[in-house]
Amino acid sequence: MSLLTESTHKYRPYNYRNQVRRRILAFFLVIIFLFFAYIIVDHFLISSFAVKNEGMEPYLSIDDRVLATPLLYGPKIPFANNRIRGFSSPRRGDIVIAEAGYADRPPVIYRILDTFIGFFTFQKVQILENRSFSTPDPLVIKRILGLPGDTIRMDEYVMYIKPEGNKYFFHESELITGPFDILTEPLPEGWDDSFILSDHFDEVTLGSDEYFLIGDNRSASLDSRHWGPVPGDHLLKRVVLKYWPFKEFNAP
């Protein structure tokens, strides 16, 4: 009697093991479905980003959260450089998620792995941050100041823009729609214009597919003043909403 009982507990019916396999398979199919749903939403619809530095103060501070969409400029096909036509062109004053001028694009296999690992670790682990072909922060949040064909310069942290075909420079506030504030701090005595984060930038004319990005915190932002203009395909997403802190909930 004891042997029969032991045998009954030791061996499971075939149908039971088959059910376990189906449940495991169903679990992995759900995970795969969620992963591809995440890719579709992230690449084609909307993404959430956390601000990591003070370069866009006073509007965006460290740990603020924003939503950005690729739909306006045209989403890129995942893990490729081809772009689908968007609804609008980049505008002066837009706050964007962009690839910085110093960023190197890693091979496709690393981008796939990074997306996969980031999805399952809730973005806590990103393998690209530790690769030699990538910088710690390849994506930046900046404001578009210069459009293709513009001639721009900066004096005392204020940008002056001469749009293509115009004879005169305009103060940046005359060309950017919507309110925005710039943040500056006095430079130390004897600070040379050639030093980084200087309040002066020599005149430069942008090419046919070049955009000049800059932070609102002019004395603490590393931007196109330092790593140069970026091509249009580096403009990935436009920020459409600041949702955290909730008391500062607004659209830029």
C-alpha positions in Angstrom: 0.0 0.0 0.0 2.8 2.4 0.8 4.5 1.6 -2.5 1.4 2.4 -4.4 1.0 5.7 -2.6 4.6 6.6 -3.2 4.4 5.8 -6.9 1.2 7.9 -7.2 3.0 11.0 -5.7 6.2 10.4 -7.6 4.8 10.3 -11.2 2.5 13.0 -12.6 0.0 12.3 -15.3 1.1 13.2 -18.8 -1.8 15.7 -19.2 -0.6 17.6 -16.1 3.0 18.0 -17.5 1.4 19.0 -20.8 -0.6 21.7 -19.0 2.6 23.0 -17.3 4.3 23.3 -20.7 1.4 25.2 -22.2 1.4 27.6 -19.3 5.1 28.2 -19.6 4.7 28.7 -23.3 1.8 31.1 -22.8 3.8 33.1 -20.3 6.7 33.6 -22.7 4.3 34.5 -25.5 2.7 37.2 -23.3 6.2 38.5 -22.5 7.2 38.6 -26.2 3.9 40.3 -27.0 4.5 43.0 -24.4 8.0 43.5 -25.6 7.0 44.1 -29.2 4.1 46.3 -28.0 6.6 48.3 -26.0 8.8 48.8 -29.1 5.9 49.9 -31.2 4.7 52.4 -28.6 8.2 53.7 -27.8 9.4 54.0 -31.4 6.2 55.2 -33.1 3.9 56.8 -30.5 5.2 58.3 -27.3 8.0 57.8 -24.7 8.8 59.0 -21.2 12.1 60.6 -20.4 13.8 61.6 -17.1 15.8 64.8 -17.1 19.4 63.9 -16.0 21.1 67.3 -15.8 20.4 71.0 -15.2 21.0 72.1 -18.8 17.3 73.0 -19.5 16.7 74.9 -16.2 14.6 76.8 -15.3 11.9 74.9 -17.3 13.3 71.4 -16.7 15.2 70.4 -13.6 16.9 67.1 -12.6 14.4 64.2 -12.2 11.6 66.0 -14.0 9.7 63.7 -16.3 8.5 64.5 -19.9 6.6 62.8 -22.6 8.0 63.0 -26.2 6.6 61.8 -29.5 8.4 60.9 -32.8 5.1 61.3 -34.8 5.7 65.0 -35.5 9.1 64.7 -37.1 8.6 61.1 -38.4 9.4 57.9 -36.4 12.4 55.9 -37.3 12.0 52.2 -38.2 13.3 50.3 -35.1 17.0 49.5 -35.2 17.4 51.1 -38.6 18.1 54.7 -39.8 15.2 54.9 -42.2 12.5 57.4 -41.2 8.7 57.5 -41.9 7.4 60.9 -43.0 6.2 63.0 -40.1 3.4 65.5 -39.7 5.5 68.6 -39.3 9.1 69.9 -39.6 11.3 70.9 -36.6 10.4 74.4 -35.5 12.5 77.0 -33.8 11.8 76.8 -30.1 10.9 73.1 -30.0 12.2 71.1 -27.1 13.5 67.9 -28.5 15.1 64.5 -27.6 18.1 64.3 -29.9 21.3 62.4 -30.5 24.1 64.7 -29.4 26.7 65.8 -31.9 29.3 63.6 -30.1 27.2 60.4 -30.1 28.3 57.4 -32.1 25.6 55.0 -33.3 26.3 51.5 -32.1 25.8 48.4 -34.2 22.2 47.1 -34.6 22.8 44.0 -32.5 23.7 46.1 -29.5 20.7 48.4 -29.9 18.4 45.3 -30.0 20.0 43.9 -26.9 19.9 47.2 -25.1 16.2 47.6 -25.9 15.5 44.0 -24.8 17.5 44.3 -21.5 16.2 47.8 -20.8 12.6 46.5 -21.1 13.0 43.6 -18.6 15.0 45.8 -16.1 12.7 48.8 -16.4 15.6 50.8 -17.9 17.8 50.2 -14.8 20.4 48.3 -16.9 21.6 49.7 -20.3 24.5 47.9 -21.9 25.3 50.7 -24.3 26.4 53.0 -21.5 29.4 50.8 -20.9 30.5 50.3 -24.6 33.4 52.2 -26.1 31.3 53.3 -29.1 28.8 55.1 -27.0 28.9 58.0 -24.6 27.2 57.9 -21.2 24.4 60.2 -22.4 24.0 59.9 -26.2 20.5 61.4 -25.9 20.0 65.0 -24.8 17.0 67.3 -24.2 17.6 70.7 -25.8 15.8 73.5 -27.5 16.1 74.1 -31.3 17.5 77.6 -31.8 18.9 77.5 -35.3 17.2 76.1 -38.5 18.9 75.2 -41.8 20.3 78.3 -43.4 20.3 80.5 -40.3 23.3 82.6 -39.2 23.6 82.7 -35.5 25.8 84.3 -32.8 25.7 84.8 -29.0 26.6 87.8 -26.9 26.3 87.7 -23.1 24.4 84.4 -23.3 21.7 85.9 -25.6 21.3 84.3 -29.1 20.9 86.4 -32.1 19.5 84.8 -35.3 19.6 85.9 -38.9 17.2 83.6 -40.8 18.2 82.7 -44.4 17.3 85.5 -46.8 17.2 88.2 -44.1 19.7 91.1 -43.7 19.4 91.6 -40.0 19.8 89.6 -36.8 16.8 89.1 -34.5 16.9 88.6 -30.7 15.9 85.0 -30.0 12.8 86.0 -28.2 11.5 87.7 -31.4 11.5 84.4 -33.3 10.5 81.8 -30.7 6.8 81.5 -30.1 5.7 80.9 -26.6 7.3 82.0 -23.3 10.7 80.7 -22.2 13.3 81.9 -19.8 17.1 81.6 -20.0 19.3 81.0 -16.9 22.8 82.5 -16.6 25.4 83.0 -14.0 28.2 85.6 -13.9 31.5 84.3 -15.3 34.6 84.4 -13.1 36.9 87.4 -13.6 39.3 86.9 -16.5 37.2 84.2 -18.2 38.2 84.0 -21.8 35.7 83.7 -24.7 37.5 80.6 -25.9 36.8 78.7 -22.7 33.9 76.2 -22.4 30.5 77.7 -21.2 31.6 81.2 -22.3 28.9 83.8 -22.8 30.1 84.5 -26.4 29.7 82.5 -29.5 31.1 83.6 -32.9 28.9 83.9 -35.9 28.2 80.7 -37.8 25.9 79.8 -40.7 24.1 76.4 -40.7 24.0 74.1 -43.6 21.0 72.8 -45.5 20.3 70.0 -43.0 21.8 71.4 -39.8 20.0 72.4 -36.6 21.5 74.3 -33.7 20.5 73.0 -30.3 21.0 74.8 -27.0 20.0 74.6 -23.4 18.0 77.2 -21.5 20.6 77.2 -18.8 23.2 78.9 -20.9 26.0 78.8 -18.3 25.6 75.0 -17.6 24.5 73.4 -20.8 26.8 71.4 -23.2 25.1 71.8 -26.6 25.7 72.8 -30.2 28.0 75.6 -29.0 30.5 72.8 -28.0 29.7 69.8 -30.2 28.3 71.6 -33.2 25.0 71.5 -35.1 23.3 68.2 -35.7 21.7 66.8 -38.8 17.9 66.4 -39.1 17.9 62.7 -38.5 19.4 63.3 -35.0 16.2 65.0 -34.0 14.3 62.0 -32.6 11.3 63.2 -30.7 9.6 66.4 -29.7 8.7 67.0 -26.1 4.9 67.5 -25.9 4.2 67.4 -22.1 5.9 67.9 -18.8 4.0 65.6 -16.4 6.3 65.5 -13.3 6.3 67.2 -10.8 2.6 67.1 -11.2 2.1 70.6 -9.9 4.1 71.8 -12.9 2.1 69.8 -15.4 2.1 71.6 -18.7 2.9 71.5 -22.4 6.0 73.5 -23.6 
